Amino acid sequence: MPDPDSRLPGGDFASLRRQSRGSLAGRELCAWGLFSRNFWLDDEMGELVTILDLLAPRIEDPGYGGYFREEYDTEPTIFTFGNGTYGPLKL
């Protein structure tokens, strides 16, 4: 349930779901999917780094990981996962 006390319109939200990845030899293949939408104060951004450091080595498929945006920025910073780490999208 979204956090009604959040400063983020619509509230903070997180969901961890088991997702089907197809099947192999008649057996369903599954993985975990994480979705999180949070408002972080500037001095709490280090917590996001800690979470990404823990997640990155366990990401199965390299690619899009999500984005973050500073409160007064107009454009988000997109980050990707790959090779056990993460970083900003390189264009």
ZIVEN-V445660 format. One record per residue. N is the residue number from 1. RES is the residue in one letter. SS is DSSP state (@ for helix, = for strand, . for the rest). Layout:
n:N res:RES ss:SS
n:N res:RES ss:SS
//
This chain:
n:1 res:M ss:.
n:2 res:P ss:.
n:3 res:D ss:.
n:4 res:P ss:.
n:5 res:D ss:.
n:6 res:S ss:.
n:7 res:R ss:.
n:8 res:L ss:.
n:9 res:P ss:.
n:10 res:G ss:.
n:11 res:G ss:.
n:12 res:D ss:.
n:13 res:F ss:=
n:14 res:A ss:=
n:15 res:S ss:=
n:16 res:L ss:=
n:17 res:R ss:=
n:18 res:R ss:=
n:19 res:Q ss:=
n:20 res:S ss:=
n:21 res:R ss:=
n:22 res:G ss:=
n:23 res:S ss:=
n:24 res:L ss:=
n:25 res:A ss:.
n:26 res:G ss:.
n:27 res:R ss:=
n:28 res:E ss:=
n:29 res:L ss:=
n:30 res:C ss:=
n:31 res:A ss:=
n:32 res:W ss:=
n:33 res:G ss:=
n:34 res:L ss:=
n:35 res:F ss:=
n:36 res:S ss:=
n:37 res:R ss:=
n:38 res:N ss:.
n:39 res:F ss:.
n:40 res:W ss:.
n:41 res:L ss:.
n:42 res:D ss:@
n:43 res:D ss:@
n:44 res:E ss:@
n:45 res:M ss:@
n:46 res:G ss:@
n:47 res:E ss:@
n:48 res:L ss:@
n:49 res:V ss:@
n:50 res:T ss:@
n:51 res:I ss:@
n:52 res:L ss:@
n:53 res:D ss:@
n:54 res:L ss:@
n:55 res:L ss:@
n:56 res:A ss:@
n:57 res:P ss:.
n:58 res:R ss:.
n:59 res:I ss:.
n:60 res:E ss:.
n:61 res:D ss:.
n:62 res:P ss:.
n:63 res:G ss:=
n:64 res:Y ss:=
n:65 res:G ss:=
n:66 res:G ss:=
n:67 res:Y ss:=
n:68 res:F ss:=
n:69 res:R ss:.
n:70 res:E ss:.
n:71 res:E ss:.
n:72 res:Y ss:.
n:73 res:D ss:.
n:74 res:T ss:.
n:75 res:E ss:.
n:76 res:P ss:.
n:77 res:T ss:=
n:78 res:I ss:=
n:79 res:F ss:=
n:80 res:T ss:=
n:81 res:F ss:=
n:82 res:G ss:=
n:83 res:N ss:.
n:84 res:G ss:.
n:85 res:T ss:=
n:86 res:Y ss:=
n:87 res:G ss:=
n:88 res:P ss:=
n:89 res:L ss:.
n:90 res:K ss:.
n:91 res:L ss:.
//
